[in-house]
Amino acid sequence: MKNSVSYSILELAIVSEGSTFKQTLNNSVTLAKVAEELDYKRYWFAEHHNSESVGSSATSILIGYVAENTKKIRVGSGGIMLPNHSPLIIAEQFGTLAHLYPDRIDLGLGRAPGTDTLTAQAIRIDFMKAAHSFPAEVEKIENYFSKENKTSKVRAAIAEGTDVPIYILGSSTDSAHLAAAKGLPYAFASHFASTHLVNALNIYRHEFTPSEFLQNPYTIAGVNVVIADTEEEAERVYTSLIRMFFGVLTGNSQPLHPPTEMTQDLRDIVQHPSLHQMLKYSFVGTKETVKTQLQDFITETNVNELIMVSTIYSIEDRIKSTRLFAEVMIEINEASSV
C-alpha cells in the first residue's frame, strides 16, 4: 500500500487586470477558506518584490491574515527568501505567529531574491554575501528557535521552543544537499524550474540524514494546475498563465490578462524552448485528463506532496479548479490505497 500524497496551495497573490491589491489579497483569503474546507494540507505564500502584478511581498503579514481567517489549515511561507532578511527578525515574526496560531505555521526558506538584482540590492546591500551564507543563515534561524538559545546573549525569546517546522526550498540542486544534510523537508519549485527536479530529488533522498525533526525524506513539488469542465474551457483559462510567463521572459511583466481562446500563436509560444521548459509541469484539462497527468508525475517523482499554483484570472475559475484538483487527489489516493 502506497502512502497518500498530500495536496496544498502555493499563493503568489497575482493581481488580475482590472483588480486591485486589496481585492487580490481578499481573494487569497477566500481561496484559503475553500482549501481548508477541501482538506488541503497547507497554504503557503511566496515572496516577490518590485512587481505591480504580484501581491505576496510582505509574506509574514499575509500568513497572519490568512491564519486569522481560517481555523485548521497550515499556513506558511513558500518561501521566505532568507538573504533578504535578518534571521533574528524572521525568527521573531514566525515565533509570534506560532503563539497566535499554534501548530499551524510553517517556515519555508529559500536563497533566491524573489526579484531583480537592483531590487535585491535595495532590499539588502550585502545580498550576494547573504545568499552565499545561506546555510549559516539557516543555522541561525534554527538556533533562535531552539530552547537552548535562552542562554545566548542574542535571543528571539518569543520563538524559543515554538513548533515551527522549517522547510528548505530549491529550484536547482544546491539546496537539495543542504536539506539532506540537515534532515529537513525539501520543496522544489518545479512549477517554473523543471530542469533539475528529478536530479534534485535523487540527491536529497540519497544524501538524507535523519534528524530530530524528520526521520525519513519528505519531498514537495510545485505544479501548475488548471482544471475545468471541458478541455476547451481549461485551455482558455490557461491562456492567462501563458501570457504571464511570456511577459516574464520578455521583461514585460503586467497584471494577469483575462483568458482568451487558445490560438495557434499561443500554442507556438508554449513550444518555445524556454517557455516550454518553464511550463513543463503544468497540468491542464478536465478532471480525467489532469488525473492521468498527475498520476504519471507522481509515479515519476514519488513525491510526498504536491503544492499547486493556480494562476487563473477570475476567483470563480480558481475556486472551481481548486475544488476539482482536490477531487482528483482524493481519487488518486483512493486508487493507490487499494
N, C-alpha and C positions, 0 to 999 in steps of 0.2 A: 504494500500500500504506500503510495506517494503522499508526502506532506502537502497540505493545501498551500496554494500560492496566494499570499495576501495582496490586496489591491488598495492603492492610495492615490492622492492627487497632489501634483506639484502646481502651485499657483504663481503666475507672474503678474497677475492683475493687469492684463493687457487692455489698453484703452481702445474701444471701438470708435470708429469715425462717427462724429456727432454726439458722442458721450463725453462726460466729464470725469475727472479723477474721483470725485465724490460718488457718482453713480457706479463707477467701476469697483471701488472698494466696498460699497454696499452690496454689489453683485457677488463679490468674493464671499461675503458672509452668507448670502442666500445660498450659494453653491455649497458652502461648508455645512450648512444645516441639512441640505439634501444628502450630502455624502454621509453625514452622521446617521441619518435615517436608513441609509442603504448599507450600513456596516462597513464603510471604508475604514481602513485602519488608521490612517493619518492624513493630515492636510498641511503641507509644507509650503512656505513662501520662499521664493528665490530672492536674491539681492542684485539689483541692477541700478545703474546711475546714468545721469545725463541723457535721458530718453523721454521724449514727450508722449511716447506710446506705452510705457511700462510704469505701473504704479507701485511695484514692490521694491521700493528703495529703503524705506525705514522698516526693515524686516521685523525687528523685535516688537515694534508698536503694533504692526499688523497681526502678529501672533497673539498678542494680548487682546486685540479687538475681536478676533475670531474665537479665542478661548472663552471670552466673556459671554459670547452669544451662542455658545454650544455647551454641551453637558459632558460628553464622554469621549469624543474623538480626540486622538492625539494631535497636537498642533506643534509645528516647529519650523526650522529653517532648512531650506534646501538650496543654497545654504547661506550661512554667514560667511562672507569672504574675508577670512581672518586677517590677511595682510592689510586690510583697510582699517583695522580696529586695534585698540588696546585689549589684550586678553583679560586684563583686570576688569575693564568696563563690561565686556561681554559676559564674564562670569557673574558680575553683579546683576546685569539685566536678566539673565536666564535663571539665576538663583531667585530673583524676585518673582519671576513668572512661575517658578516651581512652587513657591509658597502660596501664590494666589490660585494656582490651578494644579494641585498635587497629582502626581503620577500621569500627567498628560503632556509634558513638554519635552520635545526633542531638540538636540543641538547638532545640526549638520554643519560641518566645517569644510570650506574649500580654500584653495590658494589663488585662484584667478581673481582679477579685479572686479569683474562684472561690469566693465565699462571700457572706454578707450584709454590710451596711455596718458593723454593730457589730463583727463579727469582723475585717473588713478593718482597722478602726482598732486592734483589739487586736494584729493582726499587725504593723502599721506605722502609727504615729500620723500620719505625713505621707503616707498612702496616696494621697490625691487629688492632691497635688503630684507624687508619683512617677508616677502614671498620666498626668498631663498632660505629663510629661517623658519619656514612653516612647521617642520617637525618640532622645533624648540618652542614655537608659539603654542602648538597643541599641548605640549608638555606643561606649559604654564597654566593653560586652561584646566587641565586635569588636576594640577596641584591646588589651584584655587577652589576646586570643588571637593577636594579631599578633607576629611575630618582632621587629618594630621597637620594641615596647614594652619591650624589655630595657634601653633607656637611660632609661626613666622612673623617677621616684622611687617611684611606686606600681606594683607589679607583681603579676601572678598567674603567677609563674615556671613553675609546673607546667602551665599552659595554653598558654604561648607556643609557637607553631608546630605545635600539635597539629591533627589533622584532625577537627574537629567542625563539620559543616555547620549553619548557622543557618537556621531556617525562621520566617517571620512568620505568626502565626495571627490570624484575624479572625472576627467574627460580624456585622460591619457593613461599610461601605465605607471606614472610616478607615484601617485597616491595609493596604488594597489599595494606596493611594497610597504608603505607606512601603515596602512590599515592592518595588513597582515602581521607586521612586527608588533603592533600594539594590541592585537587581538580585539579590534573594534569592527563593527559592521561597516560595510562598504557599499556606497551608492554610486552608480555610473551614469553619466549624463548622455545616454545613448539616444535621447530624443533630439539631439542636434550633433553629437560627436560619435558617430557609429564606428569609425575606423578601428579603434583599439579595444572595443568592447570584449570580444571573446578572449583576446590575449590578456587583458587586464584581469578578467575574472579568473583565468587559469593561474596567473601569477599570485593573486590573492589567496586562492584556495591552496595552492602548492606551498606557499610560504607561511600560511596562517599559524600563529602561535596562540593557544588558549590563554585566556586572561581571566581576571576576576569578574570581568563584565560579560564575557562571551566564551563558551566552551567550544563551539563549532562555527565555521564561517557562516556569515549571513550577508546575502547579496540583494541589492535592489537595482533595478534597471528602469530608466526613463523611456517612455514610449509616447508618441503622438497618437491620439485616438479620435476618430470622427465616425460615429455610428448614427445612421438614420433609418427610416422605414424602407427606403429604396436605395439602390446603388446610385441612381441619378441624383437623388437628394443629398446623399453623403458626399458625392463628388462636388456638387455645387457648394456645399458648406465648406469643403476642403479648399476651395479656391482662395479663401481669405488667408489661410496659412501659407499657401504657395506664394502669394503676393508679398506677405510679410517677410518670409525668408529671402525672397528675391531682393527686397528692399534692403535687408541686412547685408547681403553680398555685394550690392551695388552702392552701398553707403547712402541710401535714400530711405532711411527709417521714417515711417509715418504711422499714424493711428491705423488700427486694423480696418481694412476695407470691407464693405458689405460683400456677401458672396454673389457670384455671377454664374452663368452657365459655364461648364467646363469646355473650353475651346481647344483646338489643335495647337494654337500658340502656347497655351498654358501647359499642355501635355509635353510640348517640346522643351519648355523651360524646365520642367521637372526632370527631364532626361539630361540636362546639362550636368557634367560630371560632379561639379562642386555641390550643386543643389541636390542632385540625386543621392550623394553620399550623406548630406545632412538629413535628408528626409527618409533615409533607408528604413528606419524603424517607425514608419507612420502607417497605421492600420486603419483603412478607410472602407466603409461599405455598410451592408446590412449586418445584423447580428450574426447570421450564419457565416458570412464572408470573414468578418473580423474574428470570429471564434476560431476558424480554421487557421488564420494567420497567427493568432496569439498562441494556439497550441503548438504550432511549428516553432515559434520564437521561444517558448518555454522549454520545449524539448532541446533546442539548440543551446540554450544558455543555462538551463537548470537553476534559474534564479529563485530566491525565496519570496520575492515581492516585486510587483510591477507598480511603478508610480507614474500615473497617467497625466499627460499635459493635453488640455483641450483648448486649442487656440481657435475659438469659434466666435463669430461676430455677435450673435444675439444670445442673451441669457436663456431664452426659451430653448434654443437649439442645444446650448451647453447642458442644460438640465436633462433634456431628452437623451443626449449622448451619454451623460453620466449615469443615468438610470439603466440604459441598455448595456453599458460596459459592466456594471455590477451584475446584471443578469447573466452576461456572458461568463464572467469569472466564477459565479456560483455554479453554472453548468459545467465549466471546465473542471472545477474542483470536485464536483459530484462524480463526474466521469472518471477522474483519476483515483477516486477512493474505492471504486468497485473492484 
